[in-house]
Structures are given as C-alpha cells and as structure tokens.
Amino acid sequence: DMVGEGLASVLELLCPIDTNNFKSGHSIRTTIDHLGCFVICRELKHLTIIGPRSSAQSLHHTLLTAIKSAF
C-alpha cells in the first residue's frame, strides 16, 4: 500500500494510468516495470498495488525508486 500526498506523480512515472480519471474505488490492471500488476485506488491518498509474489523485491525496488524520483 502507498499512502500520502502526490501519489499521482508517482503513478505517472510507473505506468500509463490516467490519474485525472482514477477515482476512489477504481481499479486497473497495468504493467509496472514489465510486471503485470493491479492498482486499486482505496482513496485519493491511498493506493494498493498488487503484483506477482515471485517479483516482490523487484517491484518494491521500482516503487521506491519512483517515489524518490517524484519527490
């Protein structure tokens, strides 16, 4: 889960999600760093990203890199 301000800018670095139309309660299947993932918008400041367990470490690294780049 990712919680906080500015998550739209992080998502824009990670995947092709239209953040202007991504509202609370929406979910989408997309790719993040060549991995098939689901992104669930719990609230505007709370996202859940579900990816393959076998690639969890790689996905975590990708998320941290995007967060550092966005801020």
QUINORRA-V72188 format. One record per pair of residues at least 24 apart in sequence whose C-alpha atoms are under 8 Angstrom apart, sorted by the first residue. I is the first residue (numbers start at 0). J is the second residue. D is the distance in whole Angstrom. If there is no record, write none. Layout:
((I;J;D) (I;J;D))
This chain:
((0;45;7) (0;46;6) (0;47;4) (0;48;6) (1;44;8) (1;45;6) (1;46;5) (1;47;6) (1;48;8) (2;44;6) (2;45;4) (2;46;6) (3;44;5) (3;45;7) (4;44;6) (5;44;8) (6;44;7) (6;46;8) (8;69;6) (9;65;6) (9;66;6) (9;69;6) (12;65;6) (12;69;8) (13;62;8) (13;65;7) (31;58;8) (32;58;7) (32;61;7) (34;58;8))
